[in-house]
């Protein structure tokens, strides 16, 4: 368990470092500048600060910063409790836990130190639909949660699915 926990922590720290490093770069490079086109009509880098949560929810709610810090901390506690309770997990589960933890901590750090989350990745669909700006932490959270959903409910490593009962049809009865 200790080796796996160390592996999870290291992976989470790598995700957190990628998130915080990219946000520092975005503040230094993109803030106050025009957007940078990566893929014309689809993908841009553009600086935003989001005081709310995903899709701008809670943006105008007084105290939303503290509510969202609390939600992030609760998510970390949930992830930690899941790690401790699950004895056998697939590697995909470990990766999911690490990604969720790294993403949650990345956004908590922003909320604690600057009061809002730095977002800078913007996706368009030929300018007729624009996805809300997001960051590396958000991507880590989405991928981590998607992996957790795939892992939950699956049999642990080495476990076999329960055998299906055989149908009574086609069986010959023994004569007594």
ZIJOFEN-V434489 format. One record per residue. N is the residue number from 0. RES is the residue in one letter. NEAR is the number of other C-alpha atoms within 8 Angstrom. Layout:
n = (N N)
res = (RES RES)
near = (NEAR NEAR)
This chain:
n = (0 1 2 3 4 5 6 7 8 9 10 11 12 13 14 15 16 17 18 19 20 21 22 23 24 25 26 27 28 29 30 31 32 33 34 35 36 37 38 39 40 41 42 43 44 45 46 47 48 49 50 51 52 53 54 55 56 57 58 59 60 61 62 63 64 65 66 67 68 69 70 71 72 73 74 75 76 77 78 79 80 81 82 83 84 85 86 87 88 89 90 91 92 93 94 95 96 97 98 99 100 101 102 103 104 105 106 107 108 109 110 111 112 113 114 115 116 117 118 119 120 121 122 123 124 125 126 127 128 129 130 131 132 133 134 135 136 137 138 139 140 141 142 143 144 145 146 147 148 149 150 151 152 153 154 155 156 157 158 159 160 161 162 163 164 165 166 167 168 169 170 171 172 173 174 175)
res = (X X X X X X X X X X X X X X X X X X X X X X X X X X X X X X X X X X X X X X X X X X X X X X X X X X X X X X X X X X X X X X X X X X X X X X X X X X X X X X X X X X X X X X X X X X X X X X X X X X X X X X X X X X X X X X X X X X X X X X X X X X X X X X X X X X X X X X X X X X X X X X X X X X X X X X X X X X X X X X X X X X X X X X X X X X X X X X X X)
near = (4 5 6 8 8 8 8 12 9 8 11 13 9 9 13 13 8 9 13 9 8 9 12 8 9 11 10 7 7 13 10 5 8 6 9 7 8 8 7 7 8 11 12 13 12 14 15 9 8 11 12 15 10 6 6 9 7 9 10 6 6 4 6 12 11 7 8 11 11 8 8 12 10 8 10 12 8 8 11 8 8 8 9 7 6 7 5 6 10 9 6 9 11 12 12 14 13 13 15 16 13 16 17 14 11 12 12 12 8 12 12 8 6 7 9 11 12 13 13 13 12 13 11 12 9 7 8 6 7 9 7 8 10 11 12 10 14 10 10 13 14 9 10 14 10 9 12 11 7 8 10 6 5 6 7 8 7 4 6 5 5 4 4 4 4 4 5 5 4 5 5 4 4 4 3 2)
